[in-house]
Amino acid sequence: MRFSQDDEVLIKEAWGLLHQIPNAGGEALARMFSCYPGTKSYFPHFGHDFSANNEKVKHHGKKVVDAIGQGVQHLHDLSSCLHTLSEKHARELMVDPCNFQYLIEAIMTTIAAHYGEKFTPEINCAAEKCLGQIVHVLISLYR
Protein backbone atom coordinates (compact mmCIF):
# COMPACT_ATOMS: atom_id res chain seq x y z
CA MET A 1 0.00 0.00 0.00
CA ARG A 2 1.21 3.46 -0.84
CA PHE A 3 0.49 6.35 1.45
CA SER A 4 -0.57 9.67 -0.02
CA GLN A 5 1.32 12.81 0.94
CA ASP A 6 -1.65 13.83 3.07
CA ASP A 7 -1.56 10.44 4.80
CA GLU A 8 2.14 10.83 5.50
CA VAL A 9 1.64 14.24 7.10
CA LEU A 10 -1.17 12.92 9.29
CA ILE A 11 0.74 9.74 10.18
CA LYS A 12 3.70 11.82 11.31
CA GLU A 13 1.33 13.99 13.33
CA ALA A 14 -0.16 10.89 14.99
CA TRP A 15 3.35 9.57 15.67
CA GLY A 16 4.23 12.92 17.24
CA LEU A 17 1.24 12.61 19.56
CA LEU A 18 2.10 9.03 20.53
CA HIS A 19 5.76 9.84 21.03
CA GLN A 20 4.95 12.71 23.44
CA ILE A 21 3.00 10.49 25.85
CA PRO A 22 5.30 9.37 28.67
CA ASN A 23 5.31 5.56 28.76
CA ALA A 24 2.81 5.35 25.88
CA GLY A 25 3.90 1.84 25.01
CA GLY A 26 3.63 0.60 28.59
CA GLU A 27 0.22 2.19 28.92
CA ALA A 28 -0.97 0.61 25.66
CA LEU A 29 0.33 -2.81 26.68
CA ALA A 30 -1.36 -2.54 30.08
CA ARG A 31 -4.63 -1.66 28.30
CA MET A 32 -4.24 -4.65 26.01
CA PHE A 33 -3.51 -6.98 28.94
CA SER A 34 -6.56 -5.67 30.79
CA CYS A 35 -8.94 -5.99 27.83
CA TYR A 36 -7.45 -9.20 26.42
CA PRO A 37 -6.03 -11.21 29.35
CA GLY A 38 -5.00 -14.05 27.04
CA THR A 39 -2.23 -11.83 25.66
CA LYS A 40 -0.43 -12.09 29.01
CA SER A 41 0.60 -15.65 28.12
CA TYR A 42 3.29 -14.29 25.78
CA PHE A 43 4.95 -12.42 28.63
CA PRO A 44 5.54 -14.84 31.51
CA HIS A 45 8.70 -12.92 32.43
CA PHE A 46 6.51 -9.96 33.49
CA GLY A 47 5.46 -11.93 36.58
CA HIS A 48 2.00 -11.12 37.91
CA ASP A 49 2.15 -7.35 37.42
CA PHE A 50 0.94 -6.33 33.98
CA SER A 51 0.42 -2.68 34.88
CA ALA A 52 1.98 0.25 33.04
CA ASN A 53 4.17 0.84 36.13
CA ASN A 54 5.96 -2.52 35.84
CA GLU A 55 9.49 -1.82 34.56
CA LYS A 56 9.34 -4.83 32.22
CA VAL A 57 6.04 -3.61 30.73
CA LYS A 58 7.54 -0.12 30.32
CA HIS A 59 10.64 -1.56 28.65
CA HIS A 60 8.68 -3.68 26.19
CA GLY A 61 6.28 -0.81 25.57
CA LYS A 62 9.22 1.38 24.60
CA LYS A 63 10.32 -1.30 22.12
CA VAL A 64 6.83 -1.26 20.60
CA VAL A 65 6.79 2.53 20.26
CA ASP A 66 10.34 2.50 18.83
CA ALA A 67 9.32 -0.11 16.23
CA ILE A 68 6.33 2.02 15.22
CA GLY A 69 8.68 4.99 14.96
CA GLN A 70 10.92 3.01 12.62
CA GLY A 71 7.89 2.15 10.52
CA VAL A 72 6.82 5.79 10.36
CA GLN A 73 10.33 6.74 9.23
CA HIS A 74 10.22 4.08 6.48
CA LEU A 75 6.63 4.21 5.26
CA HIS A 76 7.66 3.39 1.70
CA ASP A 77 9.69 0.33 2.73
CA LEU A 78 7.90 -1.18 5.72
CA SER A 79 8.66 -4.75 4.61
CA SER A 80 12.42 -4.30 4.75
CA CYS A 81 12.28 -2.13 7.83
CA LEU A 82 10.21 -4.61 9.87
CA HIS A 83 11.39 -7.91 8.37
CA THR A 84 13.50 -8.95 11.38
CA LEU A 85 10.68 -8.12 13.78
CA SER A 86 8.24 -10.07 11.61
CA GLU A 87 10.57 -13.08 11.59
CA LYS A 88 10.90 -12.99 15.37
CA HIS A 89 7.16 -12.78 16.05
CA ALA A 90 6.21 -15.39 13.44
CA ARG A 91 8.97 -17.96 13.76
CA GLU A 92 10.47 -17.58 17.23
CA LEU A 93 7.71 -16.19 19.45
CA MET A 94 4.81 -17.63 17.43
CA VAL A 95 2.49 -14.83 18.46
CA ASP A 96 -1.11 -15.33 17.34
CA PRO A 97 -1.60 -12.68 14.62
CA CYS A 98 -4.90 -11.49 16.12
CA ASN A 99 -2.94 -10.05 19.04
CA PHE A 100 -1.49 -7.34 16.83
CA GLN A 101 -4.98 -5.98 16.24
CA TYR A 102 -5.55 -5.91 20.00
CA LEU A 103 -2.37 -3.87 20.37
CA ILE A 104 -3.46 -1.42 17.66
CA GLU A 105 -6.74 -0.91 19.50
CA ALA A 106 -4.87 -0.26 22.75
CA ILE A 107 -2.47 2.19 21.08
CA MET A 108 -5.30 4.11 19.43
CA THR A 109 -7.19 4.26 22.74
CA THR A 110 -4.07 5.50 24.53
CA ILE A 111 -3.62 8.34 22.05
CA ALA A 112 -7.31 9.27 22.21
CA ALA A 113 -7.32 9.18 26.02
CA HIS A 114 -4.46 11.67 26.16
CA TYR A 115 -5.43 14.00 23.35
CA GLY A 116 -9.22 13.89 23.02
CA GLU A 117 -10.35 16.33 20.32
CA LYS A 118 -6.77 16.99 19.21
CA PHE A 119 -6.78 13.40 17.94
CA THR A 120 -9.00 14.33 15.01
CA PRO A 121 -10.86 11.79 12.86
CA GLU A 122 -8.37 12.50 10.05
CA ILE A 123 -5.35 11.78 12.26
CA ASN A 124 -7.12 8.74 13.70
CA CYS A 125 -7.81 7.37 10.22
CA ALA A 126 -4.21 7.90 9.07
CA ALA A 127 -2.84 6.33 12.25
CA GLU A 128 -5.07 3.28 11.81
CA LYS A 129 -4.00 2.98 8.18
CA CYS A 130 -0.33 3.11 9.17
CA LEU A 131 -0.67 0.68 12.08
CA GLY A 132 -2.73 -1.62 9.87
CA GLN A 133 0.07 -1.70 7.31
CA ILE A 134 2.62 -2.36 10.04
CA VAL A 135 0.52 -5.30 11.23
CA HIS A 136 0.16 -6.52 7.64
CA VAL A 137 3.95 -6.62 7.36
CA LEU A 138 4.37 -8.26 10.77
CA ILE A 139 1.97 -11.10 9.90
CA SER A 140 3.23 -11.53 6.33
CA LEU A 141 5.49 -14.43 7.33
CA TYR A 142 2.66 -16.38 8.98
CA ARG A 143 2.28 -18.85 6.15
C-alpha positions in Angstrom: 0.0 0.0 0.0 1.2 3.5 -0.8 0.5 6.4 1.4 -0.6 9.7 0.0 1.3 12.8 0.9 -1.7 13.8 3.1 -1.6 10.4 4.8 2.1 10.8 5.5 1.6 14.2 7.1 -1.2 12.9 9.3 0.7 9.7 10.2 3.7 11.8 11.3 1.3 14.0 13.3 -0.2 10.9 15.0 3.4 9.6 15.7 4.2 12.9 17.2 1.2 12.6 19.6 2.1 9.0 20.5 5.8 9.8 21.0 4.9 12.7 23.4 3.0 10.5 25.9 5.3 9.4 28.7 5.3 5.6 28.8 2.8 5.4 25.9 3.9 1.8 25.0 3.6 0.6 28.6 0.2 2.2 28.9 -1.0 0.6 25.7 0.3 -2.8 26.7 -1.4 -2.5 30.1 -4.6 -1.7 28.3 -4.2 -4.6 26.0 -3.5 -7.0 28.9 -6.6 -5.7 30.8 -8.9 -6.0 27.8 -7.5 -9.2 26.4 -6.0 -11.2 29.4 -5.0 -14.0 27.0 -2.2 -11.8 25.7 -0.4 -12.1 29.0 0.6 -15.6 28.1 3.3 -14.3 25.8 5.0 -12.4 28.6 5.5 -14.8 31.5 8.7 -12.9 32.4 6.5 -10.0 33.5 5.5 -11.9 36.6 2.0 -11.1 37.9 2.1 -7.4 37.4 0.9 -6.3 34.0 0.4 -2.7 34.9 2.0 0.2 33.0 4.2 0.8 36.1 6.0 -2.5 35.8 9.5 -1.8 34.6 9.3 -4.8 32.2 6.0 -3.6 30.7 7.5 -0.1 30.3 10.6 -1.6 28.7 8.7 -3.7 26.2 6.3 -0.8 25.6 9.2 1.4 24.6 10.3 -1.3 22.1 6.8 -1.3 20.6 6.8 2.5 20.3 10.3 2.5 18.8 9.3 -0.1 16.2 6.3 2.0 15.2 8.7 5.0 15.0 10.9 3.0 12.6 7.9 2.1 10.5 6.8 5.8 10.4 10.3 6.7 9.2 10.2 4.1 6.5 6.6 4.2 5.3 7.7 3.4 1.7 9.7 0.3 2.7 7.9 -1.2 5.7 8.7 -4.8 4.6 12.4 -4.3 4.7 12.3 -2.1 7.8 10.2 -4.6 9.9 11.4 -7.9 8.4 13.5 -8.9 11.4 10.7 -8.1 13.8 8.2 -10.1 11.6 10.6 -13.1 11.6 10.9 -13.0 15.4 7.2 -12.8 16.0 6.2 -15.4 13.4 9.0 -18.0 13.8 10.5 -17.6 17.2 7.7 -16.2 19.5 4.8 -17.6 17.4 2.5 -14.8 18.5 -1.1 -15.3 17.3 -1.6 -12.7 14.6 -4.9 -11.5 16.1 -2.9 -10.1 19.0 -1.5 -7.3 16.8 -5.0 -6.0 16.2 -5.5 -5.9 20.0 -2.4 -3.9 20.4 -3.5 -1.4 17.7 -6.7 -0.9 19.5 -4.9 -0.3 22.7 -2.5 2.2 21.1 -5.3 4.1 19.4 -7.2 4.3 22.7 -4.1 5.5 24.5 -3.6 8.3 22.1 -7.3 9.3 22.2 -7.3 9.2 26.0 -4.5 11.7 26.2 -5.4 14.0 23.4 -9.2 13.9 23.0 -10.4 16.3 20.3 -6.8 17.0 19.2 -6.8 13.4 17.9 -9.0 14.3 15.0 -10.9 11.8 12.9 -8.4 12.5 10.1 -5.4 11.8 12.3 -7.1 8.7 13.7 -7.8 7.4 10.2 -4.2 7.9 9.1 -2.8 6.3 12.2 -5.1 3.3 11.8 -4.0 3.0 8.2 -0.3 3.1 9.2 -0.7 0.7 12.1 -2.7 -1.6 9.9 0.1 -1.7 7.3 2.6 -2.4 10.0 0.5 -5.3 11.2 0.2 -6.5 7.6 3.9 -6.6 7.4 4.4 -8.3 10.8 2.0 -11.1 9.9 3.2 -11.5 6.3 5.5 -14.4 7.3 2.7 -16.4 9.0 2.3 -18.9 6.1 
